[in-house]
């Protein structure tokens, strides 16, 4: 399933739900597949997401895979970049961010 993020302050983008839902949970939205944040809630959600990602980064253990041909996993912190950018831009311009399932 795909989750589509929208904001008038930046371009829309879609994210796989297995990536989007953990990010939404870190934002404090409960990980629902449809919702929105604006004004003070937007700044709070951004702060919670940044804090949660920092905690993940500091507690993540590096794994040593012996299989050199296997592609390295992309960290959730890296995958969060478009959402962080959207939240920051919307917060700076007193906007909003909304999301919903994309079919």
C-alpha positions as CSV (number, residue, x, y, z in Angstrom):
1,X,0.0,0.0,0.0
2,X,1.1,3.5,-0.7
3,X,0.6,6.6,1.4
4,X,0.4,10.0,-0.4
5,X,1.6,13.1,1.5
6,X,0.3,16.5,0.4
7,X,1.0,20.1,1.3
8,X,0.4,23.4,-0.5
9,X,3.9,24.5,0.6
10,X,5.7,21.7,-1.2
11,X,5.2,19.0,-3.8
12,X,3.3,15.8,-3.1
13,X,5.0,12.5,-2.8
14,X,4.2,8.9,-2.1
15,X,5.8,6.5,0.3
16,X,5.4,2.8,0.9
17,X,3.2,2.2,3.9
18,X,5.9,0.0,5.6
19,X,8.1,3.1,5.7
20,X,5.4,5.8,6.1
21,X,3.5,4.2,9.1
22,X,6.5,4.0,11.4
23,X,7.3,7.6,10.6
24,X,3.8,8.7,11.3
25,X,3.9,6.8,14.6
26,X,7.1,8.7,15.5
27,X,5.3,11.9,14.7
28,X,2.7,11.0,17.3
29,X,-0.2,10.5,14.9
30,X,-0.7,6.9,15.9
31,X,0.3,5.6,12.5
32,X,-3.1,6.1,10.9
33,X,-3.2,5.9,7.1
34,X,-5.2,9.1,6.8
35,X,-4.7,12.4,8.7
36,X,-3.3,15.9,8.8
37,X,-1.3,18.2,11.0
38,X,-1.2,22.0,11.0
39,X,-0.1,25.0,13.1
40,X,1.2,24.0,16.6
41,X,0.5,20.3,16.0
42,X,2.8,20.5,12.9
43,X,5.7,21.9,14.9
44,X,5.1,19.3,17.6
45,X,4.9,16.4,15.0
46,X,8.2,17.6,13.4
47,X,9.9,17.8,16.8
48,X,8.7,14.3,17.7
49,X,9.8,12.9,14.4
50,X,13.3,14.4,14.6
51,X,13.7,13.3,18.2
52,X,12.5,9.7,17.4
53,X,14.8,9.5,14.4
54,X,17.8,10.6,16.5
55,X,17.0,8.0,19.1
56,X,16.8,5.3,16.4
57,X,20.1,6.5,15.0
58,X,21.9,6.4,18.4
59,X,20.5,2.9,19.3
60,X,20.9,1.2,15.9
61,X,23.5,-1.5,15.8
62,X,25.6,-2.1,12.8
63,X,25.3,-5.6,11.4
64,X,28.2,-7.3,9.7
65,X,26.8,-9.3,6.8
66,X,29.2,-11.8,5.3
67,X,27.3,-11.7,2.0
68,X,29.0,-8.8,0.1
69,X,26.6,-9.1,-2.8
70,X,23.6,-8.2,-0.7
71,X,22.4,-4.5,-1.1
72,X,22.7,-2.6,2.2
73,X,19.4,-1.7,3.8
74,X,18.3,2.0,3.6
75,X,17.9,3.5,7.0
76,X,14.6,4.9,8.1
77,X,16.4,8.2,8.8
78,X,17.3,8.4,5.1
79,X,13.8,7.4,3.9
80,X,12.3,10.1,6.2
81,X,14.1,13.0,4.3
82,X,11.2,14.0,2.0
83,X,8.7,14.0,4.9
84,X,11.1,16.0,7.1
85,X,11.6,18.5,4.3
86,X,7.8,18.8,3.8
87,X,7.1,19.3,7.5
88,X,9.9,21.9,7.9
89,X,8.6,23.9,4.9
90,X,5.0,23.7,6.0
91,X,6.0,24.8,9.6
92,X,8.0,27.7,8.3
93,X,5.1,28.9,6.2
94,X,2.3,28.2,8.8
95,X,0.9,25.5,6.5
96,X,-0.2,21.9,6.8
97,X,0.7,18.4,5.9
98,X,-1.9,15.8,5.1
99,X,-1.7,12.1,4.1
100,X,-4.0,9.4,2.8
101,X,-3.9,6.0,1.1
102,X,-3.0,6.3,-2.6
103,X,-4.6,3.9,-5.0
